[in-house]
Amino acid sequence: MQMSDIKNTLGKYKKYIYILCGLVILVLLGRSIYGIVHKPVVVKDIPVVRAVTIGDTQSTDSYTYPGEVRGKYESNLAFQVGGKIVARNVNLGDSVSAGQVLMIIDPKDVQQSVALYQAAVNSAQANYKLASDNYSRFESLFSKGAVSAMVRDQYKTQYEAADATLKQAEAQLQVSSNQLNYTQLVADHDGVISSLTGEVGMVVSAGTPVASIVQDGDREIQIFVPEGRLNTIRPGQPCQVTFWALNNVVATGVISEIAPMADSSTKTYKVRVALNNMPAEARLGMTAKVSLNEGKSDGIMIPRSSIYGTSGEPQVWVVKDNKVSLVKITASGYKDDKVIITSGLKKGDIVVSAGINKLTDGLEVKVEGGASK
């Protein structure tokens, strides 16, 4: 195509080119005017912080411990002789009466011992009768002057020895008879079987507990307190008990007993709580929640996570008018996961307890839960 032809073609469409360029200019100009008239809206991102509100400078420390309904008096029962259990007459949770036979140990060996000592008693009785008759006979002859005193004393000594032998055999028979009775484990009180460790076929030694009975009568709550809290509780201290299984029924009580020694495995101390109004529906083994007021704290306490340290000085972020600012504080010590504050804060202050490293002085924040100060 020659240059003249190109010029002719452009001239033909020149009007359309001008129109297209004008439209482009109008679009660009319109966008510029829209940007000037409608300025972009900047969304302000306000961080949400977790905070605590300072209460009274003297606050009550309350601790809650899980517990269990137990009998006030419990008996751990064991056989007084060793052997193989051949019968178990009760199950866990059964009610029993005093004197009821709970388990039986195979009595064969003890029965043989009884028979042996019975034979020894029979033999000793025969010897005693012979020695007694001889002594009586020679005592009569001595009184008539027919025998000497030496002969009479000889038969007297035989009589006394036979008497001692008989008493010894009878005592051994009594011990063996007692052991035969010990092959039966009987309940010492009316109550409920709370645990069973003895089973038929098990060989147990004397003194090994095989059953426990909760005696009929008063019920208590048993809890376990760590050694770190032991110095904050005392006998007679009031407490509140909540029963979860009874739709959170609440009862009041006092600490009745604190174990003098810690459990060897958990290193906690067993504590008994006596209730003033034990619910009638409360059964052995039910779970309970025991709340104890363990005195008053020494000052304002805040979470350790609230402390913000700069230049070695402890500080906290305080929220006021929805903005945060650093406040210097003085701490006197620690208690569990909290810090005891003696100066720098007052009742009503809102202290940030989480996310403190992302804050700057004067930053606007929103307190979780809607609290503000």
C-alpha positions, 0 to 999 in steps of 0.5 A: 500500500502506498503512502497516499493510500494511507493518508486517504484512509486516515483522512476518511476516519479522522472524525472517528479518531477525534471522537474516541480520543475525546471519550478517553479524555472525558473518562479520565477527567471524570475519574479524577473529579470523582476522586476529588469529590468522594474521598476514600474512607479510612477504616480505623482498626481499634485493637481489643484488649483483655483487662481486669478492674481493680476491686477493694485493696483488701479482697477475700481469697476464695479457693475451690476444691473437688470433694466426695461424700464419705462416711464420718467413720469407716472401717478397713477390715482384714483377716487375722489369719492368712489363707485362701479366700473360698467365699465372698458373701457381699458385693460393693454397695451392699448394706450389712449388719454387725456380725454378718459374715463377709468372707471366709478363708479355707479353714482346713489347716486351722481345723487340723491345728485345732484337732492337734491341740485337742488331742494334746489336751486329752493327753494332758487331762489323762496325765493330770488325772493319773498324777492327781490320783497318785498324789492323793494316794501317797498323801493319805499314806504319808498321813498314816506314816507309811511313806516318807515325806520325800516320796510324798513330795515326789508325787506332789511334783508330778501332780503339779507338772501335769497340772501345768501341762494341762493348762498349757495344752488348753491355752494352745487349744483356745488360741487355735480355736480363735484362729478357726473363728478368724477364718470368717471375716465379719462386719464390726458395725452396721453400714455399707460396703464401700470397697472390696479388694478380696476375691475368691481364690485370692491368697491373703496374709493376716492384716491385709485389708480386703474390705471397707465399711462405711458405718451408718450415721453422719456423712462428711465431705472429703477433699485434698488440699495441696501443701502450699495452701495448708497454712491458710486453713484451720479446723472450724473454718466455715465453707460452702459445699455445692452438689452437682448431682443434686442440681447444685444444691448448696450446704454449709459446713466447717472443716472438722479434721486435717490430716497430720501427714501428706499422702505419699503419692500425691503430697496432698493433705486429706481434709474432712468437712462436716456439714450442718445440713447434709441433703437427704439425697446425698449418697456415698461417693457423690461429687461435691465442690467445696469453697473455702474463704482463706483470709484476706490478701495483703493488697491489690492483686493483678495477673502476672501477665499485666506487668510490663517492664521497661528499664527495670521498673515494673509498669502496667497499661491502664485504660482510661477514656478508652486509651491506654497509658503506662503507670509505674507500680510497686510490687511487694511479692507474688501469690500463685499467678498474681502480683501483690501491688502496694502502690500505683493503682487504686480501686476502679482502675482498669489494667490490661492483662493480655497483649501488653507488648503490642500497645503504645502510649495513647493508643485507643483500645476497646476492652473485651466485654465492653468495660471502659473507664 
